[in-house]
Amino acid sequence: MYLDATVDVVDTDEVMDVVVDRLLAMQVEEGLPVYVIALRPVARVLEAMRSAKLPRRYRALGGVSLQP
């Protein structure tokens, strides 16, 4: 079972730090195949992509439009 958790934080590793011990207990001790995937909201990802400087290889190709 996969649990997709959408969390509005800069670093999703912080979320995993909170749940990793309980997740491990559920997987090993209780035999439950549970996996957590921490995701950032799409709007935040797009915002980060728009504000990031394009790598040189993309600038050479004329850039990439990230506008919806």
N, C-alpha and C positions, 0 to 999 in steps of 0.2 A: 504494500500500500504506500502510495506517495502522498505526502501532504505538502501542497504548494502554499507557502505562507508569503503573502505580499506585505512587505514592511517598508515603511517610509523612513529609512535610515541611510546614512552615507555608506556604511560598511556592513554588509550582510553577515560577515564573519562574527560580528558582535551578537547577532541573533543565535547563531550556531553555538557560540560559547555558552549561552544560557541553557540550551536544550540538549546539548551533547551527552551529558551524564544520564539523563532520563531516557534518551533515545537508545543509548547503549544498553541500559537495563532492560528496556522493552525488547530489544533485538536478541540479546543473549539469554537473560534470565527467564523471560516470559515467552521466548520463541516467536515473537511477533515480527514479521518482516515489514517494518515501518521505516520510511525514509523521509526526511524533511528537506525541502528545497526552498531556501529563502530567496525571494525575488524582490527587486525594487519596482515600484509603480512605473508603468510605461511612460507616463509624463515626465518623471524624474530622469529616466534613462535618455529620453529624447532631448531633454534640457541639457544634460551633461554632454551629449554628442554634439549639439549645436554650439555649445560654448568651447568645446575642445578644438585645438588647432589641428587641421588636417595633416596627416603624415605627408611627407614630400611626394611619395609615389602617387597619391590621389590628387595633389595639386597639379602635378605634371599632366594628369589626364583631364584636367579641367574642373576638378572638384566633384563633390557629391552633394546633391540637394537633400537636406534632411527636413524640408518643409512638408507638413501634411497636405 
